[in-house]
Amino acid sequence: MTEFDLAVRGGTVVTAASKMTCDVGIKDGEIVALAKQLGPAARDIDAAGKLVLPGGIEGHCHIEQKSSSGLMTSDDFKSATISAAFGGNTTVIPFAAQHRGDSLRKTVEDYHACAAPKSVIDYAYHLIVSDPTPEVLGQELPALIKDGFTSFKVYMTYDALRLDDRQMLEVLSTARREGALVMVHAENHEMIRWLTEKLVDRNNVEPKYHAVSHSRLGESEATHRAIALAQLVDTPLLIVHVSSEEATSEIRKAQDQGLKIYGETCPQYLFLTVEDLDKQGMEGAKFCCSPPPRDVQAQEAVWRGLQNGTFQVFSSDHSPYSFDEKGKLSAGPNPPFPKIANGVPGIELRMPLLFSEGVRKGRIDIHKFVEVTSTNVARLYGLFPRKGTIAIGADADLAIWDPDLERTVRYADLHDLAGYTPYEGKKITGWPTTVVNRGRIVVSENTLQVEPGSGEFLARESSEFAAPLGQLAPETDPARNFGAQIL
């Protein structure tokens, strides 16, 4: 008689805090035993010589999402979750994006209709709030937070998405009251607009000028301002896709003051530079994203931010647009940089790139790798301890890595539908060879083992990371503002 549905045997089991060689016993989709030489199972996986890690949680990706300019990403929930699974992920959290005039509730219903029949691994959604009307803030958003959509993103740039400072304060105070985590795209809109106009007026329109128009000062100023707004209303904040030393320093300064300010960075800021946008013809368009890749000095600052804990999470910001008239070149074969669709693919390579360049080269240890790609993502977004760790009672979400497997990145071997990868030709050491989600073997022997629609939707709890610090600014503290009840 078998004790387990599945046993992963003899691997080195690694979490954010521990490492041990043992078997993992799985029953009914959960981890039920961790010990040496467990009893019989209906199915075994030999993990000797391999690392057994928590499945990755991709906490920032754009799947089957229409941009503010009306372009649809090239990946739907089928292709994106397959690609994510082959990269060692067992959960994705893309965005249900509200556009102005849209109902948030209807937006979520539409995303459910897209995701449920297609996803091969588990999924949740962040919301994007671009139209914070009294009805949205007073009714729809609080109700959705109670339904398990406990995080949302706001923008400080893009004409069709950005919120002004007054709207930011209303949104932040709503998040504080309802227990949600706010993510912010922090760039100074007017700096971008002014630089773009000056560049275009002088016919500086090639892809490389996209990087010039999105200045580091614009990123750091908006980061500073977002932190100040959050501090005024005592609301935790996650600054996403940080690219520069200047913005990293603003986050670190806030953390050193004891504020609940968190940071995220992405592969494009470790492995690409502005020089990639300066390729012949329109090839540079493949590397256009916002904020843009910077330079080697900025790369080193981002590595330091990962090493010293300034960045809690490492996400792909997978935003795939095909390199044709349906995507990057929708405005013509040689569009000026303001008309190039923003975003790069990376959902499948997020963890292999960081493992190879971080763990294998000694920049970070394996525990930090697990922390920023899985455990902290689960903690921030209300999925821990069900997700993000290997422990009895947790979902059986595992990625079994061959730490010595060498591969050269070729788009032909990947599973997204962007049509290219910005990391083509990069040599990687270490790759996930088997991926298990809720006890189901999703990827094995480089083959998908499950059907679309077998992933499950995850309603999430409010995160402890989203709880107010309890230190009000003097102007919002009734004890110091003559008794005014502002929050």
C-alpha positions in Angstrom: 0.0 0.0 0.0 1.4 3.4 -1.0 1.7 6.2 1.6 2.1 9.0 -1.0 0.8 10.0 -4.4 4.3 11.2 -5.3 7.7 11.2 -3.7 10.6 13.3 -4.7 13.6 11.4 -3.5 17.2 12.2 -2.5 17.4 15.8 -3.6 18.8 18.8 -1.8 15.7 20.6 -0.5 16.3 24.3 -0.2 14.1 27.0 1.2 14.8 30.7 2.0 16.1 29.6 5.4 17.3 26.0 5.2 19.0 23.2 3.2 18.8 19.5 3.7 19.0 16.3 1.7 15.7 14.4 2.1 12.6 13.0 0.4 9.5 15.0 -0.1 6.2 13.1 0.3 3.1 14.4 -1.4 -0.5 13.5 -1.0 -3.7 15.2 -2.3 -1.7 18.0 -3.7 0.1 18.9 -0.4 3.5 18.2 1.1 2.8 15.8 3.9 6.3 14.5 4.8 9.9 15.6 4.7 12.3 12.9 5.8 15.1 10.5 4.7 13.9 7.3 3.0 10.1 7.8 3.0 7.8 4.9 2.4 6.4 3.8 -1.0 4.6 6.2 -3.4 2.4 5.7 -6.4 5.1 7.6 -8.4 8.7 8.5 -7.7 11.0 11.3 -8.9 14.7 10.7 -8.5 16.2 14.1 -7.5 19.6 12.8 -6.5 22.3 15.4 -7.4 19.6 18.0 -8.0 18.2 21.0 -6.1 14.5 20.8 -5.0 13.3 24.4 -4.7 9.9 26.0 -4.1 8.1 26.6 -7.3 8.7 30.1 -8.6 6.0 32.7 -8.2 6.0 35.2 -11.1 4.6 38.3 -9.3 4.7 40.8 -12.2 3.7 39.9 -15.7 1.3 41.1 -18.4 -0.7 38.2 -19.9 -3.6 38.6 -22.4 -3.6 42.3 -21.5 -4.5 45.2 -23.7 -2.2 48.2 -23.3 -3.4 51.7 -22.7 -2.9 52.3 -26.5 -5.0 49.3 -27.4 -2.4 46.7 -28.2 -2.8 43.2 -27.0 0.2 41.3 -25.6 1.3 38.4 -27.8 0.8 35.8 -25.0 -2.5 34.5 -23.8 -2.9 32.5 -20.5 -2.0 29.3 -22.3 1.3 30.3 -23.9 2.4 32.5 -20.9 1.7 29.9 -18.2 3.4 27.1 -20.3 6.4 29.4 -20.7 6.4 30.2 -17.0 6.2 26.5 -16.1 9.2 25.6 -18.2 11.1 28.4 -16.4 10.4 26.8 -13.0 7.3 28.7 -12.0 4.2 27.2 -10.4 2.2 30.4 -9.9 1.7 33.6 -11.9 0.1 36.9 -10.8 -0.6 39.0 -13.9 -2.7 42.2 -14.0 -6.5 42.7 -14.5 -6.1 46.1 -16.0 -8.8 48.7 -15.6 -9.0 51.3 -18.4 -10.7 54.6 -17.8 -14.4 54.2 -17.8 -14.3 50.5 -17.1 -15.8 48.7 -14.1 -13.2 47.0 -12.0 -15.6 44.1 -11.3 -16.2 43.6 -15.1 -12.5 43.7 -15.7 -11.9 40.9 -13.3 -14.8 38.9 -14.8 -13.2 39.3 -18.2 -9.8 38.0 -16.9 -11.4 35.0 -15.3 -13.0 34.1 -18.7 -9.5 34.3 -20.3 -7.5 32.5 -17.6 -9.7 29.7 -16.4 -9.8 27.6 -19.6 -6.1 28.1 -20.5 -3.8 28.3 -17.5 -1.6 25.2 -16.9 -0.4 26.4 -13.4 -2.0 28.4 -10.6 -2.8 32.0 -11.0 -4.1 35.1 -9.2 -4.5 38.7 -10.4 -3.3 42.1 -9.3 -5.6 44.9 -10.2 -4.6 48.0 -12.2 -6.5 51.1 -11.0 -6.5 53.9 -13.6 -9.9 55.4 -12.9 -10.3 55.9 -9.1 -13.8 57.2 -9.1 -15.8 57.5 -5.8 -17.7 54.4 -6.9 -14.5 52.4 -7.6 -12.8 53.5 -4.3 -15.9 53.3 -2.2 -17.5 50.1 -3.5 -15.8 48.1 -6.2 -12.2 48.1 -4.9 -13.0 47.3 -1.2 -15.3 44.4 -2.4 -12.7 43.0 -4.7 -10.0 43.2 -1.9 -12.4 41.2 0.3 -12.8 38.7 -2.5 -9.0 38.0 -2.5 -7.6 40.6 -4.9 -5.3 42.0 -2.3 -2.9 44.0 -4.4 -3.1 46.6 -7.1 -0.9 48.7 -9.3 -1.0 52.4 -10.1 0.9 54.5 -12.6 2.6 57.9 -12.3 3.1 58.1 -16.1 1.3 57.2 -19.4 -1.5 59.5 -20.4 -4.2 56.9 -20.2 -3.1 55.4 -16.9 -1.4 57.9 -14.7 -2.9 59.2 -11.5 -2.1 62.7 -10.1 -0.9 63.1 -6.6 -4.4 63.8 -5.2 -5.6 60.5 -6.7 -2.6 58.7 -5.4 -3.4 59.8 -1.9 -7.1 58.7 -2.2 -5.9 55.3 -3.5 -3.2 54.9 -0.8 -5.6 55.8 2.0 -8.2 53.2 0.6 -5.5 50.6 0.5 -4.6 51.4 4.1 -8.1 51.0 5.2 -8.8 47.8 3.3 -5.5 46.0 3.9 -4.2 45.9 0.3 -0.7 46.3 -1.0 -0.1 49.1 -3.6 2.5 48.7 -6.4 3.6 51.8 -8.2 5.2 52.5 -11.6 7.3 55.5 -10.5 8.5 57.8 -13.3 8.0 61.5 -13.7 5.5 62.0 -16.5 6.3 65.6 -17.3 10.0 64.9 -17.5 9.3 62.1 -20.0 7.0 64.3 -22.0 9.3 67.3 -22.1 12.4 65.2 -23.1 10.4 63.3 -25.7 9.2 66.6 -27.3 12.7 68.0 -27.4 14.1 64.8 -28.9 11.4 64.4 -31.6 11.5 68.1 -32.5 15.2 67.5 -33.4 14.5 64.3 -35.3 16.2 62.1 -32.6 13.6 59.3 -33.0 15.6 56.0 -33.2 14.9 53.4 -30.5 18.0 54.4 -28.4 16.4 57.8 -27.7 13.6 56.0 -25.7 16.2 55.5 -23.0 17.2 59.2 -23.2 13.6 60.3 -22.7 13.1 58.2 -19.5 15.8 59.8 -17.3 17.1 58.3 -14.1 16.2 61.6 -12.4 12.7 61.1 -13.5 12.6 57.7 -12.0 14.2 58.7 -8.7 12.1 61.9 -8.4 8.8 59.9 -8.8 10.1 57.2 -6.4 10.8 59.9 -3.8 7.4 61.5 -4.3 5.6 58.2 -4.2 7.3 57.4 -0.9 6.4 60.8 0.5 2.7 60.3 -0.4 2.7 56.8 1.2 4.4 58.2 4.3 1.8 60.9 4.7 -1.0 58.4 4.9 1.1 55.5 6.5 0.6 53.1 3.7 3.2 50.4 2.7 4.3 50.7 -0.9 6.1 48.5 -3.4 8.2 50.3 -6.1 8.2 48.0 -9.1 10.8 47.5 -11.9 13.5 49.6 -10.5 16.3 50.3 -13.0 18.7 52.9 -11.6 21.1 53.6 -8.8 19.3 56.8 -7.9 15.8 55.1 -7.5 17.4 52.3 -5.6 19.0 54.8 -3.2 15.6 56.4 -2.5 14.1 53.1 -1.6 17.0 52.2 0.7 16.9 55.6 2.4 13.2 55.0 3.2 13.9 51.5 4.5 16.7 52.8 6.7 14.2 55.2 8.2 12.0 52.2 9.1 9.3 52.8 6.5 7.5 49.9 4.9 8.7 50.6 1.5 9.6 47.6 -0.7 11.5 47.2 -4.0 11.3 45.0 -7.1 13.8 44.7 -10.0 13.9 42.6 -13.1 16.2 40.8 -15.5 16.4 43.6 -18.0 18.1 45.8 -15.4 20.8 43.2 -14.7 21.4 41.7 -18.1 20.6 44.4 -20.7 22.0 48.0 -21.1 21.1 51.1 -23.1 23.6 49.9 -25.8 21.1 47.2 -26.7 18.7 49.8 -27.9 21.4 51.2 -30.2 21.3 48.3 -32.7 21.1 48.6 -36.4 17.7 49.6 -37.9 14.8 48.8 -35.7 16.4 46.0 -33.8 16.8 48.2 -30.8 13.0 48.3 -30.5 13.1 44.8 -29.2 14.7 46.2 -26.0 12.4 49.2 -25.4 10.7 49.0 -22.0 10.0 51.5 -19.2 12.0 52.2 -17.3 14.7 51.4 -19.9 17.9 49.4 -19.3 20.6 51.7 -18.1 24.4 51.1 -18.0 26.9 48.8 -16.3 27.1 51.1 -13.2 23.3 50.9 -12.8 23.5 47.1 -13.2 26.0 46.9 -10.3 23.7 49.1 -8.2 20.8 46.8 -8.8 22.9 43.7 -7.9 23.8 45.5 -4.6 20.1 46.1 -4.0 19.4 42.4 -4.4 22.4 41.5 -2.2 21.6 43.8 0.7 17.8 43.4 0.7 16.7 46.7 -0.8 14.8 44.6 -3.3 12.5 42.0 -1.8 11.4 40.5 -5.1 12.8 39.8 -8.6 10.1 39.7 -11.3 10.2 39.5 -15.1 7.7 42.3 -15.9 7.0 40.0 -18.9 5.3 42.3 -21.4 5.6 40.6 -24.8 4.8 42.3 -28.0 5.6 40.6 -31.3 8.2 42.3 -33.5 5.7 43.1 -36.3 2.7 45.3 -37.2 0.7 43.7 -34.4 3.2 44.6 -31.7 6.4 46.6 -31.6 5.9 48.0 -35.1 2.2 48.7 -34.9 2.8 52.3 -35.9 4.7 51.3 -39.1 8.0 49.6 -40.1 10.2 52.5 -38.7 8.2 54.1 -35.9 9.7 56.9 -33.9 10.5 55.8 -30.3 7.4 57.2 -28.7 5.3 54.9 -30.9 7.2 51.7 -30.1 5.2 49.3 -27.9 6.9 49.2 -24.5 7.9 45.9 -22.9 10.1 42.9 -23.2 9.5 39.1 -22.8 11.2 37.2 -20.0 8.8 35.0 -18.0 10.6 31.7 -18.9 14.2 33.1 -18.3 13.7 35.1 -15.1 14.9 32.4 -12.8 17.5 30.6 -15.0 19.2 34.0 -15.7 19.3 34.9 -12.0 20.4 31.4 -11.0 23.2 31.3 -13.6 24.5 34.9 -13.0 23.7 35.2 -9.4 24.0 31.8 -7.6 26.5 30.1 -9.9 28.8 33.2 -10.0 28.6 33.9 -6.2 26.7 37.2 -6.3 23.9 35.8 -4.2 23.4 32.5 -2.4 20.7 29.9 -3.1 18.6 31.0 -0.1 18.5 34.6 -1.5 17.5 33.2 -4.9 14.6 31.3 -3.3 13.6 34.3 -1.3 13.4 36.9 -4.1 11.9 34.5 -6.7 9.3 32.7 -4.6 9.1 33.1 -0.8 9.0 36.9 -0.6 6.6 37.0 -3.5 4.2 34.8 -1.6 4.6 36.8 1.6 4.1 40.2 -0.1 1.0 39.1 -2.0 -0.8 37.0 0.6 0.0 33.5 -0.5 2.4 32.4 2.2 2.7 29.7 3.6 0.5 27.9 1.1 2.9 29.0 -1.6 6.6 30.0 -1.6 8.1 27.4 0.6 8.7 23.6 1.1 7.0 22.7 4.4 4.4 20.2 5.6 0.9 21.5 4.8 2.1 23.7 1.9 1.0 23.1 -1.6 3.3 20.7 -3.4 4.8 23.3 -5.7 8.3 22.3 -6.5 11.0 23.0 -9.2 13.7 20.4 -9.5 16.9 22.1 -10.8 20.0 20.6 -12.4 22.5 23.1 -11.2 25.1 22.0 -13.8 22.9 21.9 -16.9 24.3 24.2 -19.5 22.1 25.8 -22.1 22.5 28.6 -24.7 19.4 30.7 -24.9 17.6 30.4 -28.3 14.1 31.7 -28.8 13.4 28.5 -30.8 13.6 26.6 -27.5 11.3 28.9 -25.5 7.5 28.8 -25.2 6.2 32.3 -25.3 4.8 33.9 -28.5 6.8 37.1 -28.6 8.8 35.8 -31.5 12.2 36.8 -30.1 14.1 37.0 -26.8 16.3 39.9 -25.8 18.7 37.3 -24.2 19.4 35.3 -27.5 22.7 33.6 -27.3 23.3 34.0 -23.6 24.9 31.0 -21.9 23.2 29.8 -18.8 24.3 27.2 -16.2 21.5 25.7 -14.1 18.0 25.0 -15.3 14.7 23.5 -13.9 14.1 20.0 -15.4 11.0 19.0 -13.5 8.2 21.2 -12.3 5.4 20.1 -9.9 2.3 22.2 -9.1 -0.1 20.9 -6.4 1.4 17.5 -6.8 0.8 17.4 -10.6 3.9 16.9 -12.7 3.6 19.9 -15.1 7.0 19.7 -16.9 9.2 16.6 -17.2 11.7 15.6 -19.8 11.3 18.9 -21.5 7.6 18.1 -22.2 4.4 19.6 -20.9 2.5 17.0 -18.9 -0.8 18.7 -18.1 -3.7 20.2 -20.0 -4.7 23.9 -20.4 -7.3 24.8 -17.8 -5.8 22.7 -15.0 -4.3 25.6 -13.1 -6.4 27.0 -10.2 -7.3 30.5 -9.3 -5.9 31.7 -6.0 -7.9 34.1 -3.8 -5.3 35.8 -1.6 -5.2 37.0 2.0 -4.2 40.5 3.1 -0.4 40.5 3.6 1.3 41.5 6.8 3.6 43.5 4.5 0.5 45.7 3.6 -0.4 46.5 7.3 0.2 50.2 8.2 3.3 50.9 10.2 1.3 52.8 12.8 3.5 55.9 12.6 1.4 58.7 11.3 2.9 61.9 9.9 2.3 64.9 12.2 -0.3 66.3 9.8 -2.4 63.1 9.8 -1.9 62.2 13.5 -4.8 63.4 15.6 -2.5 63.5 18.6 -0.4 66.2 16.8 -2.8 67.9 14.4 -5.2 69.3 16.9 -7.5 66.3 16.8 -8.4 66.3 13.1 -9.5 62.8 11.9 -8.0 62.7 8.4 -7.5 58.9 8.0 
